[in-house]
Amino acid sequence: MDKKQHQLEMNPSTASNRLVKDTLFRLALEAGYKCHHCGEELTRETFSVEHKVPWLDSPDPKTLFFDQKNVAFSHLQCNMAEARRKTVSPEQTLERKRNYMREWRTPEKRREQYLRTKN
């Protein structure tokens, strides 16, 4: 067992992930965030971070994954329920993605992203 793991009494990557989640939760509370879906107060036990528009299989998954405007906080249960919900038609999902892309992926924003990441 290495020194970090011994002193933390857990795998260092587990400890790091816990620290990041605790910090995000504290900052979300301080900023007054509530659940993205139900609008209720968040708790540490039920806190999750999610993407408003699913990034997987999107036209530009990497950009959508890292776009901070596409990130929201919610209860884990609300997040999972939304992921399982089948009531949204494929056409509605496509329209949401199109609206997102129109709003956030203008030529100016694409150029800005390109200049930030080209090196």
WOQUIBEL-V677038 format. One record per helix or strand of 2 or more residues. SS is the DSSP state (alpha for helix, beta for strand). FROM is the first residue (numbers start at 1). LEN is the number of residues. If there is no record, write none. Layout:
SS | FROM | LEN
SS | FROM | LEN
This chain:
alpha | 3 | 6
alpha | 12 | 19
beta | 47 | 5
alpha | 61 | 6
alpha | 68 | 3
beta | 71 | 5
alpha | 76 | 9
alpha | 90 | 15
alpha | 107 | 11
